[in-house]
């Protein structure tokens, strides 16, 4: 049995959609679980932690990712647990994860470097480009919903992160009549909404990522370092500057092909390592 660990105890669609096991036939029998399932404070339902620990002990291979698991104190104990609790040799793969450092202050100071020296991954693919590791973007690029999206019907749409501590500031900076959606919906509906805008304004990493894959222009309001690692960069600005930066946004028609190719190649290497 294989175990794919990522963030599941959340309403954030980007996290929920980031598990590679959702998209590849070679991983269709893998179990998917929350990366914090070992923690009693996170996994409170009776029997859930015991079931998680049983799966963790039985897994012959672990996949960590995707999502912003790196460079953030919130997930560091989980990564330490994975490597500190392994009592037998088994492959551990990092797939489509990225840095996610955030702090209160100037968003321009949120750049980050990935350091993995403390963890002995057997195969590494990170979603952040130019970090000295193999680039493997979020596996959600494989969703068929991206292939069936309709043409844009709005000049601008806004896709907003409920958990952003500056959420109200973003709301006040955008025109009230602007079509908007939050990041707690289902994937098909969300992709359709993003596709409805010619330019997407967002403080969500996956809003920027999926918008780019759809061939839309994107302007992002950064809340963590994750916005600085995109292979296909988008203009970053404070919410009140969105009109000026919208003129700087460009399309990347090659992005979806590049992202899918990187994931397919990584899936082959993962399958070989896991003996699939």
VEXNUMAR-243267 format. One record per residue: residue in three letters; chain; x, y, z of N, C-alpha, C, O, CB in turn. Coordinates in steps of 0.02 Angstrom, whole numbers, plus 50000, padded with zeros to 5 digits. Atoms other than C-alpha are relative to their C-alpha. Glycine has a CB too. Example, Ala and Ser with C-alpha at 12.3 -4.5 7.8 and 13.67 -1.06 7.14 Angstrom:
<recs>
> ala	A	50045	49941	50000	50615	49775	50390	50045	50060	50000	50097	50059	50033	49950	50001	50062
> ser	A	49958	49941	49997	50684	49947	50357	49961	50055	50037	49986	50110	50045	50020	50023	49929
</recs>
This chain:
<recs>
> unk	A	50042	49940	50000	50000	50000	50000	50044	50062	50000	50093	50066	50036	49952	50000	50061
> unk	A	49966	49936	50002	50059	50175	49956	49957	50052	50036	49896	50046	50039	50013	50022	49926
> unk	A	50035	49948	49962	50014	50329	50058	50021	50068	49974	50080	50085	49974	50014	49994	50076
> unk	A	49989	49932	50023	49997	50505	49986	49977	50048	50054	49918	50053	50068	49963	50013	49932
> unk	A	50015	49953	49945	50007	50635	50125	50003	50071	49974	50052	50093	49945	50050	49990	50058
> unk	A	50002	49929	50014	49954	50814	50097	49948	50031	50046	49921	49995	50089	49984	50015	49923
> unk	A	50046	49967	49955	49841	50942	50180	49928	49987	49977	49908	50009	49923	50014	50075	50004
> unk	A	50069	50016	50017	49661	50878	50182	49949	50029	50049	49891	50040	50031	49992	49925	49997
> unk	A	50046	49973	49950	49584	50948	50343	49994	50075	49990	50015	50114	50033	50025	49983	50072
> unk	A	50003	49930	50019	49547	51113	50258	49944	50009	49949	49923	49961	49917	50067	50024	49972
> unk	A	50048	49984	50053	49420	51200	50148	50036	50028	49938	50004	50040	49887	49950	50051	50025
> unk	A	49961	49971	50054	49560	51266	50036	50004	49950	49941	50036	49898	49947	50071	50019	50024
> unk	A	50003	50045	50057	49528	51188	49865	50069	49985	49972	50082	49929	49949	49956	50029	49946
> unk	A	49934	50011	50026	49708	51211	49812	50036	49943	50035	50068	49901	50003	50042	50062	50005
> unk	A	49971	50055	49962	49767	51097	49951	49965	49934	49983	49998	49883	49971	49995	50013	50075
> unk	A	50038	50062	50011	49629	50970	49921	50013	49971	49932	50010	49910	49923	49925	50014	50009
> unk	A	49991	50023	50069	49665	50960	49735	50072	49982	49983	50087	49964	49926	49975	50052	49952
> unk	A	49928	50004	50016	49854	50943	49750	50030	49930	50007	50089	49922	49992	50037	50046	50044
> unk	A	49971	50067	49990	49875	50756	49788	50011	49966	49933	49963	49957	49895	49953	49957	50044
> unk	A	49987	50034	50064	49960	50668	49640	49960	49936	49991	49944	49917	49935	50073	49985	49994
> unk	A	50035	50064	50005	49869	50506	49681	49930	50008	49970	49898	49958	49952	49994	49968	50069
> unk	A	50065	49988	50030	49709	50587	49616	50001	49999	49923	49948	49998	49892	49973	50066	50023
> unk	A	49995	49987	50072	49775	50599	49438	50035	49946	49959	50032	49948	49898	50034	50064	49990
> unk	A	49959	50048	50038	49884	50450	49391	49977	49929	50013	49968	49908	50071	50074	50008	50018
> unk	A	50024	50069	49993	49828	50272	49358	50048	49957	50040	50026	49912	50076	49990	49969	49931
> unk	A	49951	50040	49963	49989	50202	49431	49991	50009	50076	50015	49967	50114	50071	50020	49981
> unk	A	50009	49986	49929	49937	50279	49598	49927	49990	50023	49909	50010	50078	50022	50070	50016
> unk	A	50072	50003	49985	49751	50237	49593	49984	49960	50063	49930	49970	50092	49964	49970	49941
> unk	A	50012	50039	49940	49767	50114	49737	50032	50031	50062	50027	50003	50117	50025	49930	49991
> unk	A	49969	49967	49943	49862	50235	49848	49946	50030	50045	49894	50053	50021	50049	50055	49977
> unk	A	50045	49966	49953	49776	50298	50005	50024	50072	50008	50084	50087	50007	49998	49964	50069
> unk	A	49986	49928	49993	49766	50486	50028	49979	50021	50070	49923	50007	50091	49963	50042	49946
> unk	A	50014	49981	49930	49776	50559	50203	50031	50067	50016	50075	50091	49980	50026	49946	50048
> unk	A	49974	49935	49979	49809	50721	50293	50070	49992	50028	50084	49946	50066	49953	50033	50053
> unk	A	49931	50004	49978	49992	50755	50324	50008	50010	50075	50059	49991	50104	50041	50051	49963
> unk	A	49997	49989	49928	49952	50805	50504	49960	49947	50039	49943	49958	50097	49973	50069	50017
> unk	A	50042	50050	49968	49855	50646	50542	50029	49966	50061	49993	49936	50100	49984	49949	49951
> unk	A	49968	50029	49941	49981	50588	50671	49988	50042	50062	49997	50017	50118	50075	49992	49988
> unk	A	50006	49952	49945	49943	50739	50780	49930	49995	50031	49881	50007	49996	50015	50072	49976
> unk	A	50065	50008	49967	49803	50710	50907	49960	50065	50000	49899	50063	49998	50010	49977	50072
> unk	A	50037	49937	49999	49760	50895	50909	49969	50015	49932	49922	50055	49928	50047	50057	50020
> unk	A	50028	49990	50067	49727	50889	50721	49950	49945	49982	49902	49958	49945	50056	50002	49949
> unk	A	50040	50058	50019	49648	50716	50709	49962	49977	50062	49983	49930	50096	50044	49943	49971
> unk	A	50033	50008	49936	49521	50717	50850	49945	49947	50001	49927	49923	50055	49971	50065	50021
> unk	A	50055	50050	50001	49385	50596	50792	50025	49933	50027	50081	49913	50013	49972	49993	49929
> unk	A	49981	50063	49969	49386	50432	50887	50021	49949	49948	49984	49935	49901	49942	49973	50043
> unk	A	49975	50052	50044	49490	50301	50799	50037	50025	49939	50071	49987	49906	49945	49958	49979
> unk	A	49969	49974	50061	49551	50417	50660	50076	49999	50005	50110	49978	49957	49976	50070	49987
> unk	A	49927	50000	49993	49727	50438	50728	50028	49930	49997	50080	49918	49967	50021	50035	50065
> unk	A	49976	50070	50000	49744	50251	50758	50000	49972	49929	50046	49937	49909	49956	49957	50046
> unk	A	50004	50023	50070	49688	50216	50579	50056	50031	49958	50087	49998	49917	49932	50016	49969
> unk	A	49946	49965	50036	49810	50347	50513	50067	49967	50016	50107	49954	49971	50002	50075	50018
> unk	A	49936	50030	49980	49954	50272	50612	50008	49929	49971	50063	49909	49953	50005	49997	50076
> unk	A	49997	50067	50029	49910	50097	50549	50018	50003	49926	50059	49964	49902	49933	49963	50010
> unk	A	49984	49991	50071	49913	50156	50369	50072	50022	49991	50108	49999	49946	49953	50050	49967
> unk	A	49932	49975	50005	50075	50249	50398	50051	49944	50011	50101	49940	49976	50011	50056	50052
> unk	A	49954	50055	49986	50158	50095	50472	50000	49948	49944	50052	49918	49930	49981	49967	50066
> unk	A	50005	50052	50051	50095	49981	50333	50024	50022	49932	50040	49979	49890	49929	49976	49996
> unk	A	49984	49975	50067	50139	50092	50185	50070	49979	49980	50118	49985	50019	49994	50076	49998
> unk	A	49934	50019	50026	50281	50028	50078	50033	50057	49963	50091	50052	49940	49994	49939	49955
> unk	A	49973	49941	50032	50305	50199	50002	49958	50060	50019	49898	50054	50027	50004	49992	49925
> unk	A	50035	49939	49981	50260	50379	50046	50010	50054	49947	50066	50064	49923	50025	50025	50069
> unk	A	49998	49941	50043	50218	50526	49934	49977	50059	50041	49923	50059	50069	49956	49991	49935
> unk	A	50018	49939	49964	50220	50697	50015	49987	50055	49950	50031	50072	49909	50057	50021	50050
> unk	A	50016	49946	50046	50131	50834	49921	49936	49986	49964	49907	49932	49967	50055	50010	49950
> unk	A	49968	49935	50005	50077	50938	49843	49979	50048	50055	49959	50028	50110	49985	50030	49934
> unk	A	50017	49947	49952	50045	51103	49929	50060	50036	50027	50118	50016	50015	49960	49971	50056
> unk	A	49946	49958	49971	50145	51234	50022	50025	49971	50065	50012	50000	50118	49976	50071	50010
> unk	A	49978	50036	49940	50228	51114	50144	50068	50021	50026	50087	50002	50081	50001	49927	49986
> unk	A	49930	49986	49984	50404	51189	50147	50010	50072	50023	49975	50118	50002	50044	49985	49939
> unk	A	49984	49933	49977	50478	51337	50237	49946	50031	50043	49941	50092	50047	50013	50044	49942
> unk	A	50054	49975	49958	50330	51351	50355	49999	49958	50064	49998	49896	50061	49931	49997	49963
> unk	A	49996	50036	49936	50332	51306	50540	49942	49952	50010	49950	49901	50044	50001	50050	50057
> unk	A	50060	50040	49989	50157	51232	50531	50010	49927	49980	49983	49882	50012	49942	50030	49962
> unk	A	49992	50068	50026	50213	51079	50431	50067	49969	50019	50077	49909	50007	49993	50000	49926
> unk	A	49934	50027	49982	50392	51059	50496	49995	49939	50045	50030	49890	50033	50042	50053	50033
> unk	A	50005	50060	49958	50341	50938	50637	49977	49939	49962	49999	49883	49977	49954	50013	50058
> unk	A	50024	50057	50039	50250	50829	50511	50056	49969	49959	50063	49908	49955	49942	50021	49954
> unk	A	49944	50026	50039	50403	50815	50399	50050	49965	50045	50077	49913	50027	50034	50057	49961
> unk	A	49954	50032	49952	50512	50777	50550	49972	49932	50022	50009	49884	50030	50011	50046	50061
> unk	A	50031	50063	49978	50387	50643	50604	50007	49946	49947	50023	49889	49963	49925	50011	50015
> unk	A	49996	50049	50054	50387	50558	50434	50068	49966	49999	50072	49905	49992	49987	50033	49932
> unk	A	49933	50029	50003	50575	50534	50436	50023	49972	50067	50063	49925	50069	50049	50051	49975
> unk	A	49979	50025	49934	50594	50509	50623	49964	49937	50020	49987	49902	50066	49988	50053	50051
> unk	A	50040	50057	49980	50462	50373	50632	50005	49940	49953	49976	49888	49967	49928	50021	50005
> unk	A	49993	50056	50046	50511	50263	50485	50046	49948	50031	50105	49961	50043	50026	50024	49932
> unk	A	49961	50053	49968	50569	50097	50559	50027	49950	49949	50061	49902	49968	49957	49964	50052
> unk	A	49974	50045	50051	50606	50013	50394	50012	50040	49937	49986	50095	49929	49952	49941	49987
> unk	A	49982	49964	50061	50675	50061	50226	49940	50002	49953	49911	49950	49936	50060	49966	49965
> unk	A	50054	49991	50050	50542	50131	50108	50010	50067	49966	50034	50114	49997	49929	49995	50034
> unk	A	49990	49937	50036	50545	50265	49975	49955	50055	50026	49897	50044	50043	49988	49989	49925
> unk	A	50039	49940	49982	50489	50440	50021	50010	50051	49943	50066	50071	49928	50022	50030	50070
> unk	A	49999	49957	50059	50444	50554	49875	49968	50067	50016	49915	50069	50047	49964	49966	49940
> unk	A	50029	49933	49994	50416	50742	49877	49976	50019	49930	50015	50022	49883	50052	50052	50028
> unk	A	50030	49990	50066	50297	50784	49734	49957	50063	49999	49904	50066	50030	49957	49938	49980
> unk	A	50040	49940	50011	50238	50957	49686	49990	50044	50060	49946	50086	50060	49935	49980	49975
> unk	A	50004	49956	49941	50265	51036	49856	50042	50063	49988	50084	50065	49943	50024	49963	50064
> unk	A	49962	49938	50009	50333	51212	49876	50007	50039	50064	49977	50023	50115	49967	50042	49948
> unk	A	49989	49959	49940	50392	51345	49996	49939	50044	50012	49903	50063	49966	50063	50043	49992
> unk	A	50062	49965	49980	50260	51441	50092	50014	50042	50062	49975	50042	50110	49943	49950	50014
> unk	A	49982	49957	49944	50347	51562	50209	49959	50064	49999	49954	50097	49947	50076	50016	49999
> unk	A	50037	49938	49995	50240	51705	50269	50014	50033	50066	50029	50001	50116	49924	49988	49991
> unk	A	49990	49961	49939	50259	51842	50396	49963	50066	49992	49953	50089	49936	50077	50011	50015
> unk	A	50032	49935	50003	50172	52003	50439	50051	50052	49982	50106	50055	50011	49966	50017	50068
> unk	A	49954	49948	50022	50253	52148	50351	49997	50009	49925	49946	49995	49893	50071	49983	50022
> unk	A	49997	49984	50071	50307	52197	50176	49999	49936	49958	50043	49894	49966	50062	50042	49985
> unk	A	50004	50060	50041	50253	52066	50049	50058	49994	49952	50071	49939	49925	49934	50000	49961
> unk	A	49942	50002	50045	50405	52112	49944	50059	49963	50031	50108	49947	49997	50020	50070	49980
> unk	A	49945	50032	49964	50516	52030	50076	49987	49925	50012	50018	49895	50056	50013	50034	50067
> unk	A	50021	50068	49987	50438	51858	50062	50036	49948	49958	50015	49890	49957	49926	49994	49990
> unk	A	49964	50049	50041	50562	51775	49944	50033	49947	50044	50052	49961	50101	50053	50036	49955
> unk	A	49979	50057	49959	50622	51605	50001	50044	49953	49958	50038	49951	49897	49939	49962	50029
> unk	A	49962	50052	50033	50748	51468	49961	49983	49933	50032	49976	49929	50093	50077	50014	50005
> unk	A	50017	50067	49974	50707	51283	49978	50063	49965	50024	50113	49961	49988	49965	49958	49946
> unk	A	49945	50039	49972	50823	51185	50092	49971	49934	50025	49927	49933	50068	50035	50040	50059
> unk	A	50025	50066	49983	50794	50998	50106	50052	49956	50034	50042	49895	50040	49974	49966	49938
> unk	A	49944	50039	49973	50957	50944	50188	49980	49958	50061	50010	49906	50073	50057	50046	50018
> unk	A	50018	50035	49937	50870	50890	50349	49956	49939	49988	49944	49901	50035	49965	50048	50046
> unk	A	50044	50056	50014	50758	50763	50261	50028	49960	49941	50048	49989	49890	49928	50024	49985
> unk	A	49968	50043	50051	50818	50615	50157	49948	49973	49951	49932	49914	49951	50037	49941	50034
> unk	A	50046	50022	50052	50695	50610	50013	50037	49958	49948	50095	49969	49933	49967	50061	49966
> unk	A	49971	50043	50052	50726	50475	49883	49988	50028	49930	50026	50012	49884	49970	49930	50005
> unk	A	50015	49968	50064	50648	50576	49741	49967	50067	50015	49920	50070	50056	49954	49955	49954
> unk	A	50024	49933	49984	50615	50763	49741	49975	50036	49938	50009	50038	49886	50057	50042	50032
> unk	A	50028	49956	50051	50502	50870	49633	49965	50057	50035	49916	50045	50071	49953	49963	49952
> unk	A	50030	49943	49966	50459	51046	49692	49966	50045	49949	49987	50049	49891	50053	50040	50039
> unk	A	50039	49958	50045	50333	51166	49617	50033	50067	49986	50012	50104	49941	49931	50011	50027
> unk	A	49966	49936	50008	50452	51314	49634	50057	49993	49951	50098	49947	49956	50025	50026	50069
> unk	A	49952	50004	50054	50560	51350	49484	50065	50036	50019	50065	50087	50054	49971	50032	49936
> unk	A	49936	49968	49988	50746	51390	49493	50025	49994	50071	50060	50038	50096	49997	50071	49982
> unk	A	49981	50010	49930	50772	51319	49668	50055	49949	50010	50071	49930	50066	49938	49979	50040
> unk	A	49947	50050	49994	50910	51195	49629	49973	49929	50007	50012	49883	50020	50044	50016	50058
> unk	A	50032	50066	49998	50786	51050	49631	49958	49992	49937	49942	50041	49903	49957	49991	50064
> unk	A	50040	50014	50059	50687	50967	49493	49932	50035	50005	49899	50033	50057	49990	49923	49992
> unk	A	50064	49964	50001	50537	51071	49443	49944	49953	49981	49943	49925	49926	50003	50060	49950
> unk	A	50060	50040	50012	50374	50974	49458	49942	50038	50030	49931	50035	50090	50006	49927	50031
> unk	A	50054	49958	49974	50224	51091	49473	49943	49958	50028	49942	49897	50020	49974	50047	49946
> unk	A	50056	50034	49969	50064	51048	49564	49965	49953	49951	49950	49972	49894	49950	50051	50028
> unk	A	50030	50051	50043	49986	50888	49495	49929	50016	49979	49901	49982	49937	50002	49934	50034
> unk	A	50068	49982	50020	49816	50973	49484	49997	50025	49928	49943	50032	49900	49973	50054	50046
> unk	A	49999	49982	50072	49872	51029	49310	49972	49943	49957	49954	49955	49899	50071	50016	49978
> unk	A	50023	50058	50038	49816	50854	49257	49923	49995	49998	49897	49952	49963	50028	49937	50030
> unk	A	50073	50006	49998	49631	50885	49293	49970	50013	49931	49987	50061	49898	49971	50049	50051
> unk	A	50033	49989	50065	49522	50865	49137	49958	50064	49998	49941	50088	49944	49955	49941	49984
> unk	A	50041	49939	49999	49422	51018	49194	50034	50057	49962	50001	50101	49936	49987	50021	50072
> unk	A	49963	49947	50035	49559	51126	49118	49992	49995	49924	50005	50043	49888	50073	49996	50018
> unk	A	50006	50011	50072	49524	51052	48946	49931	50017	49972	49922	50021	49912	50016	49928	49984
> unk	A	50069	49990	50023	49338	51090	48939	49973	50069	50019	49913	50082	50013	49955	49947	50030
> unk	A	50022	49934	49978	49333	51270	49001	49974	50041	49941	50001	50037	49885	50057	50037	50035
> unk	A	50029	49957	50052	49227	51394	48903	50041	50063	49991	50089	50076	50027	49928	50018	50018
> unk	A	49966	49937	50013	49283	51560	48832	49983	50051	50054	49932	50046	50088	49981	50027	49930
> unk	A	50011	49948	49950	49298	51713	48943	49939	50043	49982	49928	50059	49924	50063	50045	50007
> unk	A	50058	49956	50009	49141	51817	48967	50005	50064	50041	49962	50108	50035	49936	49962	50019
> unk	A	49989	49941	49959	49209	51946	49091	50071	50026	49989	50117	49987	49978	49988	49985	50076
> unk	A	49933	49972	50007	49355	52065	49075	50043	49982	50061	50101	49964	50053	49997	50076	49992
> unk	A	49964	50016	49938	49404	52035	49258	49955	49957	50044	49894	49966	50046	50022	50064	50037
> unk	A	50033	50035	49945	49357	51910	49393	50050	49997	50058	50110	50003	50048	49977	49927	49979
> unk	A	49958	50004	49940	49423	51893	49571	49990	49932	50033	49934	49910	50044	49984	50058	50049
> unk	A	50001	50064	49965	49468	51728	49656	50038	50010	50064	50099	50021	50063	50031	49941	49956
> unk	A	49972	49976	49937	49499	51757	49841	50006	49946	50052	49965	49900	50056	49957	50056	50026
> unk	A	49984	50048	49948	49574	51660	49985	49969	50022	50066	49985	50075	50093	50078	49993	50008
> unk	A	50035	49982	49938	49462	51659	50138	50047	50009	50059	50035	50050	50103	49948	49947	50016
> unk	A	49957	50001	49942	49606	51628	50257	50052	50056	50001	50088	50065	50050	50035	49935	50006
> unk	A	49950	49947	50003	49712	51775	50200	49987	50052	50054	49931	50078	50059	49999	50033	49930
> unk	A	50009	49954	49944	49740	51888	50349	49983	50071	49975	49958	50112	50013	50063	50002	50043
> unk	A	50016	49934	50028	49721	52040	50232	49940	49995	49953	49931	50036	49908	50061	50029	49963
> unk	A	50057	50013	50044	49563	51973	50153	49955	50061	49992	49935	50078	49936	49959	49942	50027
> unk	A	50043	49942	50003	49459	52127	50196	50032	50057	49960	49997	50094	49926	49982	50024	50070
> unk	A	49965	49949	50040	49591	52241	50121	49992	49986	49926	49982	50032	49886	50074	50002	50019
> unk	A	50009	50018	50070	49578	52145	49959	49929	50018	49977	49920	50047	49924	50014	49925	49989
> unk	A	50069	49986	50017	49389	52159	49959	49989	50075	49989	49955	50095	49941	49953	49975	50055
> unk	A	50011	49928	50006	49394	52347	49985	50034	50029	49939	50012	50080	49912	50026	50035	50063
> unk	A	49963	49974	50058	49519	52371	49843	49968	49983	49934	49984	50014	49883	50071	49974	50001
> unk	A	50030	50022	50063	49412	52283	49713	49930	50029	49992	49894	50038	50041	49997	49923	49997
> unk	A	50068	49973	50012	49255	52355	49632	49947	49951	50024	49954	49891	50012	49990	50016	49925
> unk	A	50052	50045	49973	49098	52284	49715	49964	49960	49946	49939	49906	49961	49950	50040	50040
> unk	A	50036	50035	50053	49023	52234	49547	50042	49945	49967	50018	49908	49925	49978	50050	49947
> unk	A	49956	50050	50031	49173	52124	49503	49979	49930	50019	49971	49916	50078	50073	50013	50020
> unk	A	50017	50070	49982	49125	51939	49491	50056	49970	50043	50115	49978	50028	49990	49957	49936
> unk	A	49949	50027	49955	49212	51848	49632	49978	49933	50027	49919	49917	50031	50013	50049	50057
> unk	A	50011	50066	49972	49229	51675	49707	50055	49987	50051	50110	50014	50045	50000	49945	49944
> unk	A	49950	50018	49950	49318	51604	49858	50027	49929	49988	49999	49891	49948	49970	50004	50070
> unk	A	49963	50062	50015	49436	51456	49864	49977	49940	50040	50018	49898	50060	50073	50011	50012
> unk	A	50026	50057	49963	49322	51335	49954	49946	49963	49961	49904	49929	49990	49972	50023	50067
> unk	A	50049	50035	50042	49220	51270	49806	50027	49935	49974	50080	49911	49995	49979	50045	49943
> unk	A	49975	50061	50031	49235	51113	49701	50042	50018	49938	50038	50074	49913	49940	49954	49980
> unk	A	49951	49985	50051	49366	51099	49565	49968	50018	49933	49989	50066	49901	50047	49940	49991
> unk	A	50031	49987	50066	49253	51092	49411	49968	50069	49998	49977	50106	49949	49949	49946	49985
> unk	A	50032	49934	49997	49152	51245	49464	50051	50055	50003	50043	50108	49972	49952	50004	50060
> unk	A	49948	49949	49993	49308	51340	49512	50036	50012	49934	50047	50070	49915	50050	49979	50053
> unk	A	49966	49992	50064	49396	51307	49347	49955	50037	49951	49978	50080	49913	50020	49932	49971
> unk	A	50047	49965	50044	49239	51363	49254	49996	50074	50016	49992	50116	49972	49930	49968	50005
> unk	A	50002	49929	49980	49233	51524	49355	50063	50036	49977	50059	50090	49948	49991	50007	50076
> unk	A	49937	49968	50020	49417	51563	49325	50002	50010	49924	50025	50062	49901	50060	49957	50023
> unk	A	50000	49995	50073	49395	51530	49140	49955	50056	49975	49964	50081	49919	49980	49935	49968
> unk	A	50047	49948	50021	49254	51657	49135	50032	50070	49999	50002	50116	49971	49940	50001	50045
> unk	A	49966	49936	50000	49378	51798	49163	50058	50002	49951	50096	49954	49945	50026	50016	50070
> unk	A	49942	49991	50044	49501	51864	49034	50062	50015	50042	50117	49994	50025	49988	50057	49949
> unk	A	49946	49987	49952	49607	51928	49180	49975	49981	50069	49919	49999	50089	50023	50075	49998
> unk	A	50019	50024	49934	49604	51848	49352	50040	50038	50052	50101	50042	50048	50013	49923	50006
> unk	A	49970	49965	49943	49640	51948	49510	49995	49952	50060	49940	49929	50076	49965	50070	50015
> unk	A	50003	50052	49949	49688	51833	49653	50053	50008	50054	50107	50033	50041	50006	49933	49968
> unk	A	49951	50007	49947	49772	51811	49821	50009	49926	50017	50034	49909	50070	49979	50040	50063
> unk	A	49994	50072	49992	49767	51622	49800	50054	49973	49953	50055	49990	49893	49933	49965	49986
> unk	A	49948	50029	50043	49918	51525	49736	49968	49961	49943	49987	49969	49885	50046	49954	50041
> unk	A	50030	50042	50052	49808	51401	49644	49955	50040	49953	49946	50021	49896	49961	49944	50032
> unk	A	50035	49957	50046	49701	51540	49575	50046	50026	49946	50027	50028	49887	49969	50059	50038
> unk	A	49950	49977	50049	49857	51609	49491	50023	49942	49956	50032	49951	49896	50060	50031	50036
> unk	A	49976	50058	50037	49915	51435	49440	49949	49976	49949	49965	49968	49890	50018	49943	50048
> unk	A	50051	50024	50046	49752	51374	49365	49982	50052	49947	49970	50035	49890	49937	49980	50038
> unk	A	50012	49947	50049	49721	51543	49283	50052	50000	49945	50035	50008	49886	49997	50067	50034
> unk	A	49946	50003	50049	49889	51532	49197	49991	49940	49954	50000	49946	49894	50068	49996	50035
> unk	A	50009	50061	50041	49854	51353	49139	49942	50008	49952	49941	49976	49899	49988	49940	50046
> unk	A	50057	49988	50043	49690	51414	49065	50015	50050	49944	49974	50062	49900	49941	50026	50041
> unk	A	49981	49950	50050	49784	51541	48960	49973	50069	50015	49970	50111	49970	49975	49979	49933
> unk	A	50024	49935	49980	49714	51687	49057	50057	50044	50025	50110	50018	50044	49945	49994	50054
> unk	A	49954	49954	49967	49807	51842	49115	49984	50000	50075	49927	49991	50095	49994	50072	49970
> unk	A	50008	50004	49927	49835	51848	49304	50037	50057	50033	50092	50076	50012	50026	49931	50026
> unk	A	49966	49954	49953	49876	51979	49435	49990	49972	50070	49934	49956	50090	49971	50074	49994
> unk	A	50005	50032	49935	49916	51913	49608	50020	50048	50056	50063	50091	50048	50045	49938	50003
> unk	A	49986	49962	49939	49915	51991	49781	50035	49952	50048	50001	49913	50081	49934	50032	50032
> unk	A	49964	50052	49963	50052	51893	49872	49990	50004	50075	49989	50057	50105	50074	50005	49985
> unk	A	50007	50005	49927	50026	51832	50049	50053	49955	50030	50058	49950	50091	49931	49974	50018
> unk	A	49945	50041	49975	50174	51712	50062	50051	49993	49944	50042	50017	49889	49974	49930	50023
> unk	A	49946	50006	50048	50335	51665	49974	49980	49957	49940	50015	49959	49889	50061	49969	50034
> unk	A	50019	50046	50054	50242	51538	49865	49989	50035	49933	49995	50004	49881	49937	49962	50019
> unk	A	50012	49965	50063	50202	51673	49737	50064	50017	49963	50061	50039	49905	49962	50063	50015
> unk	A	49937	49982	50031	50387	51698	49700	50034	49942	49965	50090	49949	49940	50047	50029	50052
> unk	A	49967	50058	50030	50422	51523	49634	49969	49976	49935	49985	49921	49913	50000	49945	50049
> unk	A	50036	50023	50060	50313	51515	49479	50045	50002	49939	50078	50052	49926	49938	50042	49989
> unk	A	49961	50002	50063	50397	51461	49317	49971	50050	49950	50007	50079	49910	50000	49930	49970
> unk	A	50034	49952	50044	50269	51568	49226	49976	50058	50044	49919	50059	50066	49940	49966	49961
> unk	A	50014	49949	49950	50275	51726	49333	49943	50047	49979	49933	50060	49920	50062	50041	50014
> unk	A	50055	49952	50010	50128	51844	49352	50017	50064	50038	50056	50061	50086	49931	49971	50023
> unk	A	49987	49938	49962	50131	52026	49409	49975	49993	50072	49920	49968	50084	49965	50060	49965
> unk	A	50017	50000	49929	50130	52042	49599	49994	50072	50022	50034	50114	50005	50054	49962	50042
> unk	A	50010	49931	49979	50062	52197	49682	49954	50002	50061	49924	49952	50080	49970	50042	49943
> unk	A	50050	49988	49949	49963	52270	49825	49931	50004	49966	49927	50026	49909	50016	50065	50040
> unk	A	50066	50001	50032	49775	52253	49794	49979	50065	49967	49948	50064	49914	49948	49981	50050
> unk	A	50022	49936	50027	49749	52438	49764	50035	50018	49934	50014	50065	49900	50011	50055	50051
> unk	A	49963	49986	50062	49874	52434	49619	49982	49953	49943	50018	49950	49894	50074	49995	50013
> unk	A	50015	50053	50048	49785	52298	49519	49989	50026	49929	50008	49992	49881	49939	49962	50022
> unk	A	50013	49975	50067	49732	52407	49373	50065	50014	49962	50071	49996	49903	49958	50064	50002
> unk	A	49936	49985	50032	49908	52466	49336	50037	49936	49982	50067	49932	49928	50044	50044	50046
> unk	A	49963	50062	50013	49981	52291	49349	49964	49953	49952	49995	49910	49921	50012	49963	50066
> unk	A	50036	50041	50049	49843	52213	49244	50027	50012	49930	50024	49967	49888	49925	50016	50003
> unk	A	49972	49984	50066	49923	52300	49095	50065	49963	49987	50088	49957	49930	50010	50075	49993
> unk	A	49936	50035	50006	50084	52203	49130	49992	49924	49994	50041	49889	49979	50043	50016	50060
> unk	A	50011	50072	50000	50005	52031	49134	50001	49972	49929	49977	50004	49882	49934	49983	50034
> unk	A	49997	50032	50066	50037	51911	48989	49973	49928	50006	49964	49902	50061	50073	49999	49973
> unk	A	50024	50069	50002	49973	51740	48936	50059	49953	49988	50109	49971	49958	49946	49992	49944
> unk	A	49949	50051	50010	50074	51580	48937	49966	49939	49968	49950	49891	50004	50035	49981	50067
> unk	A	50034	50056	50032	49995	51463	48808	50037	49934	50007	50008	49880	50000	49988	50015	49928
> unk	A	49959	50061	49993	50138	51340	48834	49998	49970	50069	50023	49915	50080	50070	50015	49981
> unk	A	49993	50020	49929	50113	51326	49022	49968	49932	50015	50000	49891	50048	49968	50052	50044
> unk	A	50033	50062	49982	49988	51184	49031	50037	49939	49973	50042	49888	50006	49928	49999	49975
> unk	A	49961	50055	50029	50091	51074	48914	50063	49988	50039	50081	49930	50052	50017	50015	49928
> unk	A	49938	50008	49961	50251	51107	49012	49986	49968	50068	50023	49925	50090	50034	50068	50009
> unk	A	50015	50026	49934	50168	51071	49179	49980	49926	49997	50001	49887	50039	49944	50041	50032
> unk	A	50020	50069	50006	50088	50911	49121	50058	49955	49980	50064	49899	50005	49943	49994	49949
> unk	A	49943	50039	50020	50246	50850	49037	50046	49986	50059	50070	49930	50068	50039	50035	49945
> unk	A	49957	50008	49941	50346	50878	49197	49969	49949	50048	50006	49909	50077	50010	50067	50036
> unk	A	50032	50047	49955	50217	50781	49299	49999	49930	49972	50009	49881	50009	49929	50023	50015
> unk	A	50000	50067	50030	50205	50637	49177	50069	49967	50005	50075	49908	50020	49978	50003	49926
> unk	A	49932	50027	49995	50394	50617	49175	50016	49981	50072	50047	49929	50084	50051	50051	49974
> unk	A	49988	50015	49930	50401	50624	49364	49960	49939	50022	49985	49899	50062	49982	50061	50044
> unk	A	50040	50059	49983	50261	50496	49377	50034	49936	49978	50030	49886	50014	49931	50005	49967
> unk	A	49964	50059	50023	50364	50374	49275	50058	49984	50047	50069	49926	50064	50027	50011	49928
> unk	A	49944	50011	49953	50514	50399	49390	49975	49976	50068	50006	49933	50100	50042	50064	50008
> unk	A	50029	50022	49936	50405	50381	49544	49978	49927	49995	49989	49888	50042	49940	50045	50019
> unk	A	50022	50069	50008	50329	50220	49476	50058	49952	50000	50054	49898	50029	49960	49993	49935
> unk	A	49941	50043	50001	50501	50148	49442	50028	49992	50071	50047	49937	50091	50054	50028	49952
> unk	A	49974	50003	49931	50559	50191	49618	49956	49958	50046	49981	49922	50089	50007	50071	50029
> unk	A	50048	50035	49957	50402	50119	49696	49986	49929	49976	49950	49891	50010	49935	50039	50003
> unk	A	50011	50068	50025	50405	49961	49590	49931	49989	49974	49903	49935	49982	50015	49951	50052
> unk	A	50069	50005	50025	50237	49996	49507	49998	49977	49927	49944	49970	49898	49963	50067	50007
</recs>
